Amino acid sequence: MTDAPDLAHEKALERARELDDDENLQRSISGRLLFFYVLGDVLGSGIYVLIGAVAAAVGGAFWMAFLAGVTVATLTGLAYAELVTKHPQAAGAALYVSKAFRNPFLTFLVTICMLSATFAAAGSLATGFSSYFAQVWELPPPLLISVIFIAALAVVNFIGITESVIANMVMTFVEVAGLAVVVLIGIVYVSRGEADFSVLLEFDTDGSPIFAVVAGVALAFFAMTGFENAANVAEETIDPARNFPRALIGGMVGAGIIYVIVAMTAALTVPIDTLASSDAALLEVIKADIIPVPVGVMTTIFAIVAMVAITNTTLVALVTQSRILYGMAREDVVPGFFAKVHAARRSPWVALVFSALVVTTLLVVGHTLDAAGIGGSSGVVERLATVTVVFTLFIYALVIVAAFVLRRDERPPDSFRAPTPLLVIGVVGNLALLVYVVVDDPTSLFWCAGLLALGLVLYTVEKLVGRTGETTPPPGRAPTGSARDEEEEL
């Protein structure tokens, strides 16, 4: 009875040792590390930043918006789990679309959408980090703080994926501890008998409560994203067929439970109008002075916790950006030099440096437009968050469709298969939210178009100078594709 686990363990170790090819990434992420990677990325900074905006859109029942958003995201996560166990490689959504539709331009479009989403998210998060930083240490200018922040995370990423994931796990414990304090405040408040639970069913709308919840979901979905980033480290996960589905779904469910409890706590302890008017709504829970701790001390602690949360999310975004470029360079979608791996650290350093430079450029442009009063009433930073949601919903829907298409292929014996009815509900949910966001804020399409235009440069360079169409490798060379061959020649 003990032979099966031993054989499974030996199989996992054998996969982890497959590092002879200089182009392979190192398999060093365990199932436990991947769970915290997903949990930390989904939790991220959204719950610290967006909870007030969601409350303003829905009312006291805004916890329903978080519940609905987590449900749609988890249904999408089932498609990712199925695809990752069939294709445990870097590049995530772009790889799945490439294999499903075999259309180079569509693959390019998804790649640029994913990159644009992570670039926009990292830029807005870095600006948010500088804002919280200023609450603790008043050291101008904010732009310099944001750029240093991105550079520091790029260095952590360069050192190695194991170090990045461990740092992610440590920061996850810190941000969860901060949310635990919020929940503790709620427990103390409820135990006093002062809570009015009827507020949890109140909707601040003159129309249908359903539309109010949809509006809240559209705002909250930025906080739900992040789980898809785990697909981009599948090639660095030990025994992905066994570990990935458990870690992905477990991390998303865990994050969803935390979101709903925190939202309920905020609604019970703070007036909804106060939450709705605050850019840091969880600080309002601390300022309610329910536990015997000086408000000034708790405010400082929470600012630090928020910075940790933002750091956590941004670190994973940088990991995602570099792994997408690395993976798709091997698929001949972007130039082959993005597949270059550092000889000592085993990190895709060219892709990493390029990603950091793009985010830095977005920061400089964003701050310049803000200073000039250009970018819309919401400001450039807020607009980037909306753009992230538009790109992400489009990608999520397409990934589920790709999962259906790829079921035509032979299924590996140890792969995961998601329930078909749940995937259908998932694709309908993503498309419905996408239509709502675009109709509600049509100017986001112009920002999306601008970011997509930047991607045309990479696509054009690959088509002009890349070596494509080579299907038979020279003798002694593994059939790994022209992008990898190009790197060897470089």
C-alpha positions, 0 to 999 in steps of 0.5 A: 500500500505504500508503493503508490505514494513512493512511486508518485513521489519519485515521478515528481522528483524525476520531473524536477530533475529535468534541468539538463537543457539550458532553456528549461526553467527550474522546477522548485515550487511545491504545492504548498508554496503555490497555494500561498502564491495564489492566495497572496496574489488574489488577496493582493491589494484590492481589498485594501483599496477598492472596498470603499468604491464597491460599498458606494456602488452597492450599499450595505450588501456589497459583500454580495458583489465580492461573493459573486466576483469570486464565484465567476473567477473560481469558475474561470480557475477551473478552466485554468486548472484543466489546461495547466495539467494538460500543458504545464508550461509558462505563458498561460493564456497565450499558450492555451489560445495558441494551441487551441486556435493555431492562429498566430495573430490571435495568439499575439493579441492574447499575449499583448492583452495579458501583458497590457493588463499586468503592465497597467496593474503594476503601474497603478499598484506602484503608484498606490505603494508610493501613496501609502509610503508617504503616510509613514515616511514623507519622502518626495517625490512619489514617482521616484519611490514608485520607480525604486519600488519596481526596480527592487522587485525586479531584482528579487525576481532576477535572484530566482523564482524560488526566492520570489515565491518565498517572499510572496508567501511571507508577505501573504502571512502579513497581509492576511494578519492585517485582515485578521485584525479587521475581522477581530474588530468585527467579532468584538463589535458583534459580541457587544450586541451593537451590530445591526445585521439588517445593513447587510441586506441594504442596497443603495440604488433606486433600481434593481438590486441585481444591477447594483450587485453587477456594478459592484462586481465590475468594480471589485473584479480587479481584486479578484484577478491574480490567480491566472498568474499561477499558470505562468509558473506551471513550468516551475512547479513540481508535479503540476498535474497533482499540485496545481488544481489543489493549490489554485482552487484552494487558494481562490476559495480561501481568498473568497472567504476572507473577502466576504468576511472582511466586507461584512465586518466593514459594513457592520462596524462603519457607516456605509457613507463613511466607507463609500467616501474613503479611499482607504476604507479598512482604515475607517474600521481601525478608526472606529476605536473598537479595540483598546489600541491607539488609533495613530499606532494602528493607522501606521501599522495598517499603512505598512500592511497595505504596502506589503499587500501591494508589494505582494501583488506587484511582485507576482505581476512582474513574475507574470510579465517576464514568464509570458514573454519568455514562454511566447518567445519560444512560440515565435510570437515575440522576438526570440531574445526574450527567451534568454535565461541567465546562466547562473540564476536561471531567470529570464533576465531579458524579459524581466528587464524589458517588463520593468522598463515598460512599467517605469515608462507607464509610471512616468507617463501617468504622473506627467498626465496627472500633473497636466490634468489629462486622463479623465475625471477618475485620473490615470491610475484609476483608469489603469485599473479599469483597463486591467479589468477589461483585458482580464475579462476578455482573456478569461472568456477566451481561455474557457473557450480554449479549454473546450476546443482543446478537449479534442486532443488526447487527454493525459492520464493524470490531467484534471477535467473541469465540469462542463456546465460550470465552464459554460456559466463561467464564460457567460459570466465573464462576457456579461461583466465585460459588456457592462464595464465597457458600456459603463466606461467606454473611454477605457477602450481608447486606453486599451487600444493605446496599449495594444498599439505598443504590442504591434512593435514586438509583433512586427519585429518578430515577423521582420527578423524572427526565424519562423517556419523551421519545423525540422531541427538540425542534427543534434538539436532538440525540436524546440522551435525557432525562438530557442534556436535563435537564442543559441545563435545569439 
